[in-house]
Amino acid sequence: MDYTLEEKEAFMREALKEAEIALEHDEIPIGCVIVKDGKIIGRGHNAREELQRAVMHAEIMAIENANLSEESWRLLDCTLFVTIEPCVMCSGAIGLARIPNVVYGAKNQKFGAAGSLYDILTDERLNHRVDVETGILESDCAGIMQDFFRNRRKK
């Protein structure tokens, strides 16, 4: 990952825009972008309710979008930026897509599989390991989730 802090923050802001799209559809507001050579090649946001598909997490949507863009299932030389730490399913998909770098904003203490509950992305028993960086725009990424769940509890 050769991106400056300013570039990482800019890409995370793009992921936050995707989280806002999820929020507009009353979805858990998680957003993701996949970047190759400084350009976004995949975008995604949570869309389980919207599409009525259990696997439509932000990372899965972004991976599928990037696969189409690259015309390849292998997403080598890419960086995935996601607002919240990937879950077990998404961490598995990241490894299967051969994405070498992941940057996430805030930890997911209840479902996180990139350092919180599990550490799938760097598990040496697996054949593909990922470089992981955390904390980019962490308060913004955590804040949108906290606001969503606070408002949901009020309802």
Buried (B, 14 or more C-beta within 10 A) or exposed (E): EEBEEEBBBBBBBBBBEBBEBBBEBEBBBBBBBBBBEEEBBBBBBBBBEBEEEEEBBBBBBBBBBBBEBBEEEEBEEBBBBBBBBBBBBBBBBBBEBBBBBBBBBBBBEEBBBBBBBBBBBBBEEEEEBBEBBBEBBBEBBBBBBEEBEEEEEEE
